Amino acid sequence: MQDFLRFEGNAQSLRLVATLQVLADRTGLNLTFGTLSALRKYVVTSDKANKDSSNRAWRKPGYFASENDIVDQIKKETGTGDARNPICFLVEAADDIVYLAADVEDAVKKGILRWNDVEAKLDLKIDSIRRAIQGKERILKAGRTEVPKDLDDDAHAAAFRTAAIAVMTEAVTDMFKKLYQAIMDGKHESDLLDESEAKELAACLRTIGQTCVYPTRTTLTLELMGRHVIHDLMDIFWEGARALPIKGELKTSKFEGKAAALISANYSRIFRDFATEKSDLPEIYHRFQLVTDYICGMTDSFAKRLHSELFNGS
């Protein structure tokens, strides 16, 4: 039950590449155990995850019950046990670095912030922030003695994004080297970026995003619309998933049969296979997962278009 009440995208990512993206056989994309291990940003099941844990790898669910066997194999073959793969620390840091810098740049490009607004929030007394600004200036000078006066805000934001990423990447690399043995021994638990010499820069960018970007009307409207679309689709396709036969022919004479017929044939086939083969899980678990897989597999544009066709008749 917690797999669905505490749904986590990282767990769905592992399911996607190991189970759902079927090529020639039943092993997903046929990735190596090392690659699958590196995907596991979180390492516990949904019923054991604790958002207040000091260990970041325990704060969110890392895999679903449907992938228990796969995860057991990954841990055995890589020798990581219940610890994170060392590469996960770098993947997590890279993810944070890119999003923190790109979100600020996007806000400027979309007119949510002006570059002067961003610059006013950057404390040049902090070394990592000062180096990011200096890097931006070097990029914009491009061999000239000074930055051109007629550059628009987008140019400043793009150059700052590049420079900020460089500063944070260097700091994380140094921190990984410093903590290398503890990481390799599975004894390190915290985030590299937030421990590095660029932690103040990262914190500043995070604050700008949380206070000036994410709460804007445009962003909130989009999130509310997305929530509405997802909930409506979950409601209608649950009717179909609940009625889809594991064996035998699907009948479309009733509403639930029509909804089931619209579910992707690939997901329906996987549901039937796993409901038969993984009988250790309740049948209703597989039905919940069918809805989850189908809606998670939709692009934003497809989900919005399908919602419009089903509920607006256009």
PyMOL commands that set and color helices and strands:
alter all, ss='L'
color gray80, all
select helices_A, chain A and resi 2-5+9-20+33-39+56-58+65-78+86-109+115-120+127-141+153-178+180-184+193-195+199-213+217-243+255-262+265-277+283-296+300-311
alter helices_A, ss='H'
color red, helices_A
select strands_A, chain A and resi 44-45+61-63
alter strands_A, ss='S'
color yellow, strands_A
deselect
rebuild
show_as cartoon
